[in-house]
Amino acid sequence: MSTTTTSPKPLTVAILGGGIGGLCTAIALLKYPHIDVQVYEAAPTFGEIGAGIGIAPNAQQALELIAPEARAAFEKHATGNMWPEHAKTNSIYVVGEGEHEGELIHAQISASGQQSVHRAHFLNELVKLVPSQRAHFHKRVDSLEAKHDSPVVILFKDGTTATADAVIGADGVHSVVRAHLLGKEAAKPVFAGSVAFRALVPMDKAVEKLGEEFAGNTFFMCGRGKASISYPIDGGSLLNVVIFDFEQETWEHEKWVVPADPEVLRSMFSEWGDRSRALVELVLDAHEPSIWSMWDHNPAPTYTKGRIAMMGDAAHATTPYQGQGVGQAIEDALVLATLLAEVPEPNMIQNAFLVYDQVRRVRTQRVVSTSRDAGQLISMRAEGVGSDLEKMRNLLSFRVHWIWNRDIVEQNREALRLFKESL
């Protein structure tokens, strides 16, 4: 007489969206044999729009905990400041116009210094860590059907469906999952009152126009209503340049990116210093200029309902003024995977997602609001600060430490403790 044993049915997890946050979540879940994770991407391939992104110490620590290979994927393409004396400098803030033009406001120090990566190159490395059979393309979500204590049915625009015990919306700022959780109106992103002009500039051309120190390290140029950031990426072969205008009260265009008038951009900075005007010319020389509108989300009352949760830009889209959009998505990925690893059966998914919401929502929404504050600060529009350099210097010396210095291991411990208490 023989006996047979059956393995427990795997926990099925569907990740909707294959950006950096979604792929990091998948990579983290692949470690657990009892979890069957599938990634559904709307596009024909995995891909990212944009150029350079900063990965601060908090996100670097989270990547290591997700998987050493994920950290290695970042480090393969990470670029810091090129001058050794700026190795631990995150950003150098300088006055860009007026009587104090060229004056140092503050040099911000962090444990790793500025570490930037080309968004697409980082994503391509992460893609290699996800088995091809777990990736599904041309899968644009139409709607979700969720019933109490039952698997979630995902309906795609192509007429196909998929079913999963748990669904994680990593589907970006225009998230279908967010609309399902909050309703269409509450899910809409809001214009943040600022726009950007971007370019990737060959480093030799940048050095010629800006000088070696400015081109090879991370600089913010700050002035009334405007600002810029520039930093090296791709091993120092390119300079990522972003110029910001904070005096756009409304956005009347249907599209988020529209063509820019070069003369309008030049006129904005006509009274700024030589380096700022040189940055404008580098942007205009790189390609036909465009205006990128900046958007974020109003605070959501929850990131989850039942067996569905949202993460990253779907949950808390933010402006780029603290360099934390991708970093917070990576933190989300780690907490979600840490909790789902402890779920032995589907009826406990809701507990895990509620704890994720409890641990992550307050922090991420504070990042969104303080990122707007950072934009006001660098454009000398912050209430009670304005162009007072000493007040700016004081705020810049500590205001992001709570983000960078978060104990990511302790955040995981807190999540696990709350999950155990919820059972």
C-alpha positions in Angstrom: 0.0 0.0 0.0 1.4 3.3 -0.9 0.6 6.8 0.3 0.9 10.0 -1.5 1.3 13.5 -0.2 0.2 16.6 -2.0 2.0 19.9 -1.9 0.0 22.9 -0.6 -1.6 24.8 -3.5 0.7 27.8 -4.3 -0.4 31.3 -3.5 -1.0 33.1 -6.8 0.1 36.7 -7.1 -0.6 38.9 -10.1 1.5 42.1 -10.5 -0.1 44.5 -12.9 2.7 46.6 -14.4 6.3 45.8 -15.2 8.1 49.0 -14.2 10.9 49.1 -11.6 8.5 48.7 -8.7 6.5 45.8 -10.2 9.7 44.0 -11.2 11.3 44.5 -7.8 8.2 43.0 -6.2 8.3 40.0 -8.5 12.0 39.4 -7.9 11.4 39.6 -4.1 8.6 37.0 -4.4 10.5 34.6 -6.6 12.5 33.6 -3.5 9.4 31.9 -2.0 8.5 28.5 -3.4 4.9 28.6 -2.2 4.2 31.8 -4.2 3.4 31.7 -7.9 4.0 35.3 -9.2 3.0 36.5 -12.7 3.7 39.9 -14.2 1.2 41.5 -16.6 2.5 44.4 -18.7 0.4 46.6 -21.0 3.3 47.3 -23.4 4.8 44.8 -25.9 8.0 44.7 -23.9 9.3 45.9 -20.5 10.5 49.5 -20.9 10.9 52.8 -19.1 10.3 56.4 -20.2 12.7 58.9 -18.8 16.4 59.3 -18.2 18.4 59.5 -15.0 17.0 58.6 -11.5 18.6 58.8 -8.1 18.7 55.8 -5.8 19.2 57.1 -2.2 20.6 55.1 0.7 17.1 53.9 1.8 16.3 52.4 -1.6 19.8 50.9 -1.9 19.3 49.1 1.4 15.8 47.9 0.3 17.3 46.5 -3.0 19.8 44.5 -1.0 17.1 43.0 1.1 14.9 42.2 -2.0 17.8 40.3 -3.5 21.5 40.8 -3.7 21.1 40.4 -7.5 18.7 43.4 -7.5 21.3 45.5 -5.7 23.9 44.3 -8.2 21.6 45.3 -11.1 21.6 48.9 -9.8 25.3 48.9 -9.0 26.2 47.7 -12.5 25.1 51.0 -13.9 25.2 53.4 -10.9 27.2 56.6 -11.3 28.2 58.9 -8.5 29.8 62.3 -8.5 33.0 62.2 -10.6 35.2 64.2 -8.3 36.6 62.3 -5.2 36.1 65.3 -2.9 32.3 65.0 -3.7 32.1 61.3 -3.3 29.8 61.6 -0.2 28.0 64.6 -1.5 24.4 64.1 -2.6 23.7 67.5 -4.1 25.4 70.9 -4.2 22.9 73.8 -4.0 24.0 77.1 -5.6 22.3 80.4 -6.2 21.6 80.7 -9.9 20.6 84.3 -10.3 20.6 87.8 -8.7 23.1 89.5 -6.5 24.2 86.2 -4.8 24.6 84.3 -8.1 27.2 81.6 -7.8 27.1 81.5 -4.0 27.1 78.1 -2.3 23.9 77.5 -0.3 24.6 74.0 1.0 26.4 70.8 0.1 24.2 67.9 1.1 26.0 64.8 2.4 24.6 61.2 2.5 26.1 57.8 3.4 26.5 56.9 -0.3 26.6 60.3 -1.9 24.6 60.8 -5.1 24.1 57.5 -6.9 22.2 57.8 -10.2 21.4 55.3 -12.9 19.8 55.4 -16.4 16.2 54.3 -15.7 16.0 52.1 -18.8 19.4 50.4 -18.2 18.5 49.6 -14.6 15.1 48.1 -15.7 16.9 46.0 -18.3 19.0 44.4 -15.6 16.0 43.7 -13.5 14.2 42.1 -16.4 17.0 39.5 -16.6 16.1 38.3 -13.0 12.4 37.5 -13.9 11.9 34.2 -15.8 10.3 34.8 -19.2 7.5 32.4 -18.5 6.3 34.7 -15.7 6.0 37.8 -17.9 2.9 38.5 -20.1 2.8 41.4 -22.5 0.1 43.4 -24.3 -2.0 42.9 -21.1 -3.6 46.3 -20.5 -6.1 46.0 -17.6 -9.7 46.9 -18.3 -11.3 46.0 -15.0 -11.1 43.8 -11.9 -13.8 41.6 -10.4 -13.3 40.9 -6.7 -15.6 39.0 -4.5 -15.2 38.4 -0.7 -12.8 35.6 0.0 -12.5 34.6 -3.6 -9.7 35.0 -6.2 -9.6 38.2 -8.1 -10.5 38.1 -11.8 -8.5 40.5 -14.0 -10.1 41.4 -17.3 -7.8 42.7 -20.0 -8.5 44.9 -23.0 -7.7 42.1 -25.4 -10.6 40.1 -24.1 -8.6 37.6 -22.0 -8.7 37.1 -18.3 -6.5 36.0 -15.5 -7.2 34.9 -11.9 -5.0 35.4 -8.8 -5.4 35.1 -5.1 -3.7 38.5 -4.7 -3.4 41.4 -7.1 -0.8 44.2 -6.8 -1.4 47.3 -8.9 2.0 48.6 -10.1 0.4 50.2 -13.1 1.6 53.8 -12.7 0.1 57.2 -12.2 -2.9 56.4 -14.5 -3.6 53.2 -12.5 -6.7 51.2 -13.3 -6.2 49.5 -9.9 -6.2 52.9 -8.1 -9.5 53.7 -9.9 -11.0 50.3 -8.8 -10.0 51.0 -5.2 -10.9 54.7 -4.9 -13.2 55.5 -7.7 -12.3 57.3 -11.0 -12.4 60.9 -9.7 -10.4 60.3 -6.5 -7.9 58.3 -8.5 -7.0 61.1 -10.8 -3.6 62.7 -10.6 -3.3 66.4 -9.8 -1.1 69.0 -11.5 1.6 70.1 -9.2 2.1 73.6 -10.5 5.5 73.0 -12.1 6.9 71.9 -15.4 10.3 70.5 -16.6 12.6 70.7 -19.6 14.9 67.6 -19.9 17.9 66.4 -21.9 20.7 63.9 -21.8 23.9 65.7 -22.9 27.2 64.1 -24.0 29.7 64.8 -21.2 32.4 66.3 -23.4 29.9 68.9 -24.6 28.8 69.6 -21.0 32.3 70.0 -19.8 33.0 72.4 -22.6 30.0 74.6 -21.7 30.0 74.2 -17.9 33.5 73.3 -16.7 34.7 70.0 -15.3 33.5 70.4 -11.7 30.0 71.5 -12.5 29.5 68.9 -15.3 31.0 66.0 -13.3 29.0 66.4 -10.1 25.4 66.9 -8.9 24.3 70.6 -8.8 21.0 72.3 -8.1 20.8 75.9 -9.3 18.2 77.8 -7.3 16.4 81.0 -8.1 13.1 82.8 -7.9 10.4 80.6 -9.4 12.9 78.4 -11.3 15.6 75.8 -10.6 17.7 73.1 -12.3 19.4 69.9 -11.4 22.2 68.2 -13.4 24.2 65.1 -12.6 26.3 62.5 -14.4 24.9 59.1 -15.5 26.1 56.2 -17.5 29.6 56.1 -16.0 30.0 59.8 -16.6 29.5 59.7 -20.3 26.3 61.7 -20.1 25.0 64.6 -18.1 21.3 64.4 -17.1 19.9 68.0 -17.1 16.4 69.0 -15.9 15.3 72.6 -15.7 12.2 73.4 -13.7 9.6 76.3 -13.8 7.5 76.6 -10.7 5.3 79.4 -11.9 2.8 77.3 -13.9 -0.5 77.6 -12.0 -2.5 75.4 -14.3 -2.1 72.9 -17.1 -4.6 73.4 -20.0 -3.2 70.8 -22.4 -4.7 67.3 -22.8 -1.3 65.8 -23.2 1.2 65.8 -20.3 4.2 66.5 -22.6 3.9 69.2 -25.3 6.4 71.0 -27.6 8.3 73.9 -26.0 9.2 77.3 -27.6 13.0 77.7 -27.3 12.7 81.5 -27.0 10.3 81.2 -24.1 12.7 79.0 -22.3 15.6 81.3 -23.0 13.7 84.3 -21.8 12.9 82.6 -18.5 16.6 82.4 -17.7 17.8 85.6 -19.5 18.8 87.3 -16.2 20.3 84.2 -14.7 24.1 83.4 -14.5 26.3 82.0 -17.2 26.0 78.4 -16.1 22.2 78.4 -16.0 22.0 80.0 -19.4 24.5 77.4 -20.6 22.3 74.6 -19.2 19.4 76.0 -21.2 21.4 76.0 -24.4 22.5 72.4 -23.8 18.9 71.3 -23.4 17.9 73.2 -26.6 20.8 71.7 -28.5 20.1 68.1 -27.5 16.7 67.7 -29.3 13.5 69.5 -30.0 12.5 70.8 -26.6 9.4 69.6 -24.8 7.6 70.7 -21.7 7.0 67.9 -19.2 4.2 68.7 -16.7 4.6 67.5 -13.1 1.8 65.6 -11.4 1.3 63.8 -8.1 -1.6 62.3 -6.2 -3.8 63.6 -3.4 -3.5 61.4 -0.3 -5.5 58.1 -0.8 -7.6 57.0 2.3 -6.3 53.4 1.7 -3.9 51.5 -0.5 -5.9 48.3 -0.4 -9.3 46.6 -0.4 -9.7 42.9 0.1 -7.1 41.0 -1.9 -6.1 44.0 -4.0 -3.4 46.5 -3.2 -1.6 49.3 -5.1 2.0 50.4 -4.9 4.5 52.9 -6.3 3.2 55.6 -8.6 -0.3 53.9 -8.6 -0.5 54.6 -4.8 1.6 57.7 -4.3 2.8 59.4 -7.4 5.2 62.2 -6.5 7.1 65.1 -7.9 10.8 64.6 -8.4 12.2 67.2 -6.0 13.4 64.7 -3.4 14.4 62.0 -5.9 12.2 59.4 -4.1 9.6 58.2 -6.7 11.5 55.0 -7.5 12.9 54.7 -4.1 9.5 54.5 -2.4 8.3 52.0 -4.9 11.3 49.8 -4.1 10.5 50.1 -0.3 6.8 49.1 -1.2 8.1 46.1 -3.0 10.1 44.9 -0.1 7.3 45.3 2.5 4.7 43.6 0.2 7.0 40.6 -0.5 8.0 40.3 3.2 4.3 40.1 4.2 3.1 37.8 1.4 5.9 35.4 2.3 4.2 34.9 5.6 0.8 34.2 4.1 0.1 30.4 4.2 -3.4 30.6 2.7 -5.4 33.1 0.6 -7.8 34.1 3.4 -4.9 35.9 5.1 -4.0 38.1 2.1 -6.3 40.9 3.3 -4.5 40.9 6.7 -1.1 41.3 4.9 -2.3 44.1 2.6 -3.9 46.0 5.5 -0.6 45.9 7.4 1.2 47.0 4.2 -1.1 50.0 4.1 -0.5 50.7 7.8 3.3 50.6 7.4 3.7 52.4 4.1 0.9 54.9 3.6 1.9 57.5 6.1 5.5 57.5 5.1 4.9 57.6 1.3 2.3 60.3 1.5 4.6 62.4 3.6 7.2 62.0 0.8 4.7 63.3 -1.7 3.8 66.4 0.4 7.4 67.2 1.4 8.5 66.8 -2.3 6.2 69.6 -3.2 7.8 71.6 -0.3 11.2 70.8 -1.6 10.2 72.3 -5.0 9.1 75.5 -3.2 12.3 75.6 -1.3 14.7 75.3 -4.3 12.6 77.9 -6.3 12.8 80.3 -3.3 9.0 80.3 -2.9 8.8 78.5 0.5 6.6 80.3 3.0 8.7 82.1 5.6 12.0 81.2 3.7 11.8 82.7 0.3 15.4 83.7 -0.9 16.8 83.8 2.7 20.0 81.8 2.1 20.6 81.0 5.8 17.1 79.6 6.2 17.5 77.6 3.0 20.9 76.3 4.2 19.4 75.3 7.6 16.5 73.3 6.0 18.6 71.7 3.4 21.0 70.4 6.1 18.5 68.0 7.6 15.1 67.9 5.8 15.5 64.6 3.9 17.3 62.7 6.7 14.1 61.0 7.8 13.8 59.5 4.3 17.4 58.5 3.7 18.0 57.2 7.2 14.9 55.0 7.6 15.9 51.6 9.1 14.5 49.4 6.4 15.2 46.2 8.4 13.1 47.7 11.3 10.4 48.6 8.9 10.1 45.0 7.9 10.2 43.9 11.5 7.3 46.3 12.3 5.3 44.9 9.3 5.8 41.3 10.5 4.9 42.1 14.1 1.7 43.9 13.0 0.8 41.0 10.7 1.2 38.4 13.5 -0.9 40.6 15.8 -3.7 40.7 13.1 -4.1 36.9 12.9 
